[in-house]
Amino acid sequence: MYDYRKSDYAINKNSPNIVYRFHNEILEITLEDYIKENPGKTEKDFAELKALSDQIYYEQDRAESAQTRKDDSLTGLEETKVCATRPLDEEWEEKLTEFQNRLYARRAFEKLFAADVLTEIQKRRFCLYVFKGLSIRQIGRLEGRSHQVVAKSLNLAIRKLKKFFAEQG
């Protein structure tokens, strides 16, 4: 008799029989029992069923193992520096500062764009690149232009802005 405290996969794999484990009992089907209950079936049919059973138990074992790793307890990790969270008032203050900085930057760019330093196309591409975080290739695909054209346009816009800021002091 095998050690039935092992996983269902190990029990089934190590047994010459097909093993079914229920919450309160274990049922083994032998080759003789299978052929007696299923006239017309062969030893080959039993072997295929056994292989299928092994595969099913194996997949269940892998899934349970993966889930167990996900379910590992986090008890005690809350106190570590890596997992600790900052107080909400600090996070709130940081978010507020970030929001205000974005608001000031947007107002500054609105004034800059109103100065007509850049063309409308350069303004649009600059906003997509800087504010929306799109890549040069993404902007090119969006506009139906090559990425080289977009890159040249953005480089020219940056040169114009540098010149503008240098003149402003």
For each residue, the residues with C-beta under 8 A, 3 or more apart:
1: 4
2: 6 11 14 15
3: 6
4: 1 11 21 26
5:
6: 2 3 10 11 14
7: 10 11 57 61 64
8: 11 12 19 21 57 60 61
9: 12 13 54 57 58 60 61
10: 6 7 13 14 61
11: 2 4 6 7 8 14 15 19 21 26
12: 8 9 15 18 19 53 54 57
13: 9 10 54 57 58
14: 2 6 10 11
15: 2 11 12 18 19 28
16: 30 31
17: 28 29 30 31
18: 12 15 28 29 34 46 49 50 53
19: 8 11 12 15 26 27 28 29 53
20: 26 27 28 29
21: 4 8 11 26 27
22: 25 26 27
23:
24:
25: 22
26: 4 11 19 20 21 22
27: 19 20 21 22
28: 15 17 18 19 20
29: 17 18 19 20 33 34
30: 16 17 33 34
31: 16 17 34 35 43 46
32: 35 36
33: 29 30 36 37
34: 18 29 30 31 37 38 41 45 46 49
35: 31 32 38 39 41 42 43 46
36: 32 33 39
37: 33 34
38: 34 35 41 45
39: 35 36
40:
41: 34 35 38 45 46
42: 35 45 46
43: 31 35 46 47
44: 47 48
45: 34 38 41 42 48 49
46: 18 31 34 35 41 42 43 49 50
47: 43 44 50 51
48: 44 45 51 52
49: 18 34 45 46 52 53
50: 18 46 47 53 54
51: 47 48 54 55
52: 48 49 55 56
53: 12 18 19 49 50 56 57
54: 9 12 13 50 51 57 58
55: 51 52 58 59
56: 52 53 59 60
57: 7 8 9 12 13 53 54 60 61
58: 9 13 54 55 61 62
59: 55 56 62 63
60: 8 9 56 57 63 64
61: 7 8 9 10 57 58 64 65
62: 58 59 65 66
63: 59 60 66 67
64: 7 60 61 67 68
65: 61 62 68 69
66: 62 63 69 70
67: 63 64 70 71
68: 64 65 71 72
69: 65 66 72
70: 66 67
71: 67 68
72: 68 69
73:
74: 77 78 83
75: 78
76: 79 80
77: 74 80 82 83
78: 74 75 83 84
79: 76 83 84
80: 76 77 83 84
81: 84
82: 77
83: 74 77 78 79 80
84: 78 79 80 81
85:
86: 90 91
87: 90 91
88: 91 92
89: 92 93
90: 86 87 93 94
91: 86 87 88 94 95
92: 88 89 95 96
93: 89 90 96 97
94: 90 91 97 98
95: 91 92 98 99
96: 92 93 99 100
97: 93 94 100 101
98: 94 95 101 102
99: 95 96 102 103
100: 96 97 103 104
101: 97 98 104 105
102: 98 99 105 106
103: 99 100 106 107
104: 100 101 107 108
105: 101 102 108 109
106: 102 103 109 110 131
107: 103 104 110 111
108: 104 105 111 112
109: 105 106 112 113 127
110: 106 107 113 114
111: 107 108 114 115
112: 108 109 115 117 161 164
113: 109 110 116 117 118 123
114: 110 111
115: 111 112 164
116: 113
117: 112 113 160 161 164
118: 113 122 123 126 157 160 161
119: 122 123
120: 123 124
121: 124 125 153
122: 118 119 125 126 153 154 156 157 160
123: 113 118 119 120 126 127 157
124: 120 121 127 128
125: 121 122 128 129 139 143 150 153 154 157
126: 118 122 123 129 130 154 157
127: 109 123 124 130 131 132
128: 124 125 131 132 134 138 139 142
129: 125 126 132 133 134 135 136 139 154
130: 126 127 133
131: 106 127 128
132: 127 128 129
133: 129 130
134: 128 129 138 139 142
135: 129 138 139
136: 129 139 140 147 150 151 154
137: 140 141 147 150
138: 128 134 135 141 142
139: 125 128 129 134 135 136 142 143 145 147 150
140: 136 137 143 144 145 146 147 149 150
141: 137 138 144
142: 128 134 138 139
143: 125 139 140 150
144: 140 141
145: 139 140 149 150
146: 140 149 150
147: 136 137 139 140 150 151
148: 151 152
149: 140 145 146 152 153
150: 125 136 137 139 140 143 145 146 147 153 154
151: 136 147 148 154 155
152: 148 149 155 156
153: 121 122 125 149 150 156 157
154: 122 125 126 129 136 150 151 157 158
155: 151 152 158 159
156: 122 152 153 159 160
157: 118 122 123 125 126 153 154 160 161
158: 154 155 161 162
159: 155 156 162 163
160: 117 118 122 156 157 163 164
161: 112 117 118 157 158 164 165
162: 158 159 165 166
163: 159 160 166 167
164: 112 115 117 160 161 167 168
165: 161 162 168
166: 162 163 169
167: 163 164
168: 164 165
169: 166
